[in-house]
Structure formats: structure tokens, C-alpha cells
Amino acid sequence: MGGYLVLSEKQIPMKNLTSLIGCSNAMILDLVSHSIRIKANPGNYSDVLHNKSLLMIFEKPSLRTRVSFQVGMHQLGGHSIVLETKDTPFREKESIADTAKASSRYVDIIMARLFKQEDIEEMAENAAVPVINGLTDTFHPCQVLSDMLTIYEKKGKLKGLKLCFVGDGNNNITHDLLLGCSAAGINISVGCPDEAKPQEWIAEIAKKKSEETGSAVEVTNDAFKAAQDADIVYADTWMSYHVPKDEKERRIKMFQPYQVNRKLMSSAKDDAIFMNCLPAMRGYEQTADVIDGPQSVVFDQAENRLHMQKAIMLKLLGKL
């Protein structure tokens, strides 16, 4: 582990976490530093959120997000409530704005895992308590902040590293990796088909962030160019939750040249780590010998969702 980070700013306020668009280098370092402390000394935080309640709203399936937030809130001394949108009047009989306003009268913080980014934004605009994006089709900020923790643990730094993402460039992980890496000073190269590039407006924001931190942002259709001399190689599912199942065969054919296998890993540095936010399909976005091999850190990455989620909740509730 790289140890605690020394920060130049002591107090970095956060109101909501809906994406990493407004996330600065200082905010990332602040959350990584606090999550390292929380991970090392969990007992120091066991009653910090005593009598606080977290509402979790799920429109999409979830394993890591649901369990890490629920366990995290419990370990901080608080209580969590899980709501599946199919069991509520969410959107059909009650507007998102009204859901946010009513829920704010009961709980101290809300985490929602939804399809549309505009829905999480509407919830944050109308809630009287902090709102966390647990994943939308466009962004997945909690995952990428957790990834920053994992990268720092494995590499001892963030700034100056190179991260290569290969596969579907137009997905929530790629988008927040672009925003998070550029803010943290990590060079990022996205290798993807021309028809699956990151959304241009997000790539432009990332490029502006990179100018401030001295990092580089690259999008290429050459997977091996993207992986060249990378410190981190990252893959994600080719079938995100919003992708129709009848698209599977076409997408497998399109993304097969971007599979992370031993040959592609050989283009990266010898000590490169392999990351996947999970769930993962062996034989698709990566081969089994990569994800189950010595360079893989995917389960350390999964564990760090717990520690970073704690830091996010504590920060939003003014406890850090």
C-alpha cells in the first residue's frame, strides 16, 4: 500500500455525487486518503453514523453496489433501507421529484441505481439530503473512485500512470474513467471500435481536465496501441444492463478484437495490473487466464467498493 496521502486542502465539501464531472484532483486524493484510513482502522468509525439512515433505490440489478453500501452503512453505525422501484410508485404514479422530496423527510442520505442519468440529476436537485449515483447508463462514479483507491494501493501513486481501457467506449465505466483519470493526472487511452466511442461531450470535459493536471487523453480503434506501456489494463462487460439481449452476437463480433488476453497484456508493462469492475464473463471481455492470473486485482477492486463507499457517505454527511 502506498500509505496515506498528504493533502494540501483540509476541507473539501461535497453536496451530492452524481458523476465525476465536477470532481477535482484534490477531491479524488481526499476521498482516497480517507478511504485508506477507514480501511486500516474500521473500528474508529463504527458509530460515526449512529441513528443515520440510508435509502437505497434500485431500478437495475446489483450485487457489489447493494452489499457494499448496506454493509458499509451498518459498519458505520447506521441503518439502510432497500427499495426496488418495481415495488414503489416511482416514476409511474409519483414523479422522481416527489419521491426525492418525500424520502428526504425520512432518511439522511439516498443512493439510487437507475437507468437514466437525468433521473439521478432530478433526484439530487429535489432532495433535501445528499444523493449518490449508484450507477446509471452514463456514469458510475462510486466504482471509479474505488478504482482510484485500488490503483493507489497497487502502484503507490496516481499521477503519471497510464490506464488503458479496451472494449465498449460508450459505457458508464469508460465515461467516469475518462473523467476520474484526467482529474487524477492518470494518462488514459481508450481502445474501442469507431462505432462504440465515448460520448464526445464527456471526452471533451476529460481533455479539459487533463490540461489542468498534465495528463493525456486518447481514444483509438487500435487495442494494442491503447495498451502500449500501460500500468493498468481495464475491461468491462460488452453487454451493459441497458443493451438489448438480441444485440449480443453482433457485439461479440464487434468487440472480439478488444478482448484482454495474454497477447494484449504483453503490450502493457510487465508489472501492469488487470482490472474489471465485475461482473465478468470469461472468454468474452477477457480470457480466464488473465482475470484469474497473477496480474488480476479484480477482487481487491471489488472489496474497495466497501471502503470508498464509507468515505463517500461520511464526506457527504459532513463527518470527514
Buried (B, 14 or more C-beta within 10 A) or exposed (E): EBEEBEBEEEEBEBEBBBBBBBBBBEBBBBBBBBBBBBBEEBEEBEEBBEEBBBBBBBBBEBEBBBEBBBBBBBBBBBBBBBBEBEEBEBBEEEBBEEBBBEBBEEBBBBBBBBBBBEBBBBBBEBBEBBBBBBBBBBBBBBBBBBBBBBBBBBBEBBEEBBBBBBBBBBBBBBBBBBBBBBBBBBBBBBBBBEEBBBBEEBBEBBBEBBEEBEBBBBBBBBBBEBBBEBBBBBBBBBBBBEBEEEEEEEBBEBBEBBBBEEEBBEBBBEEBBBBBBBEBBEEBBBBEEBBEEEBBBBEBBBBBBBBBBBBBBBBBBEBB
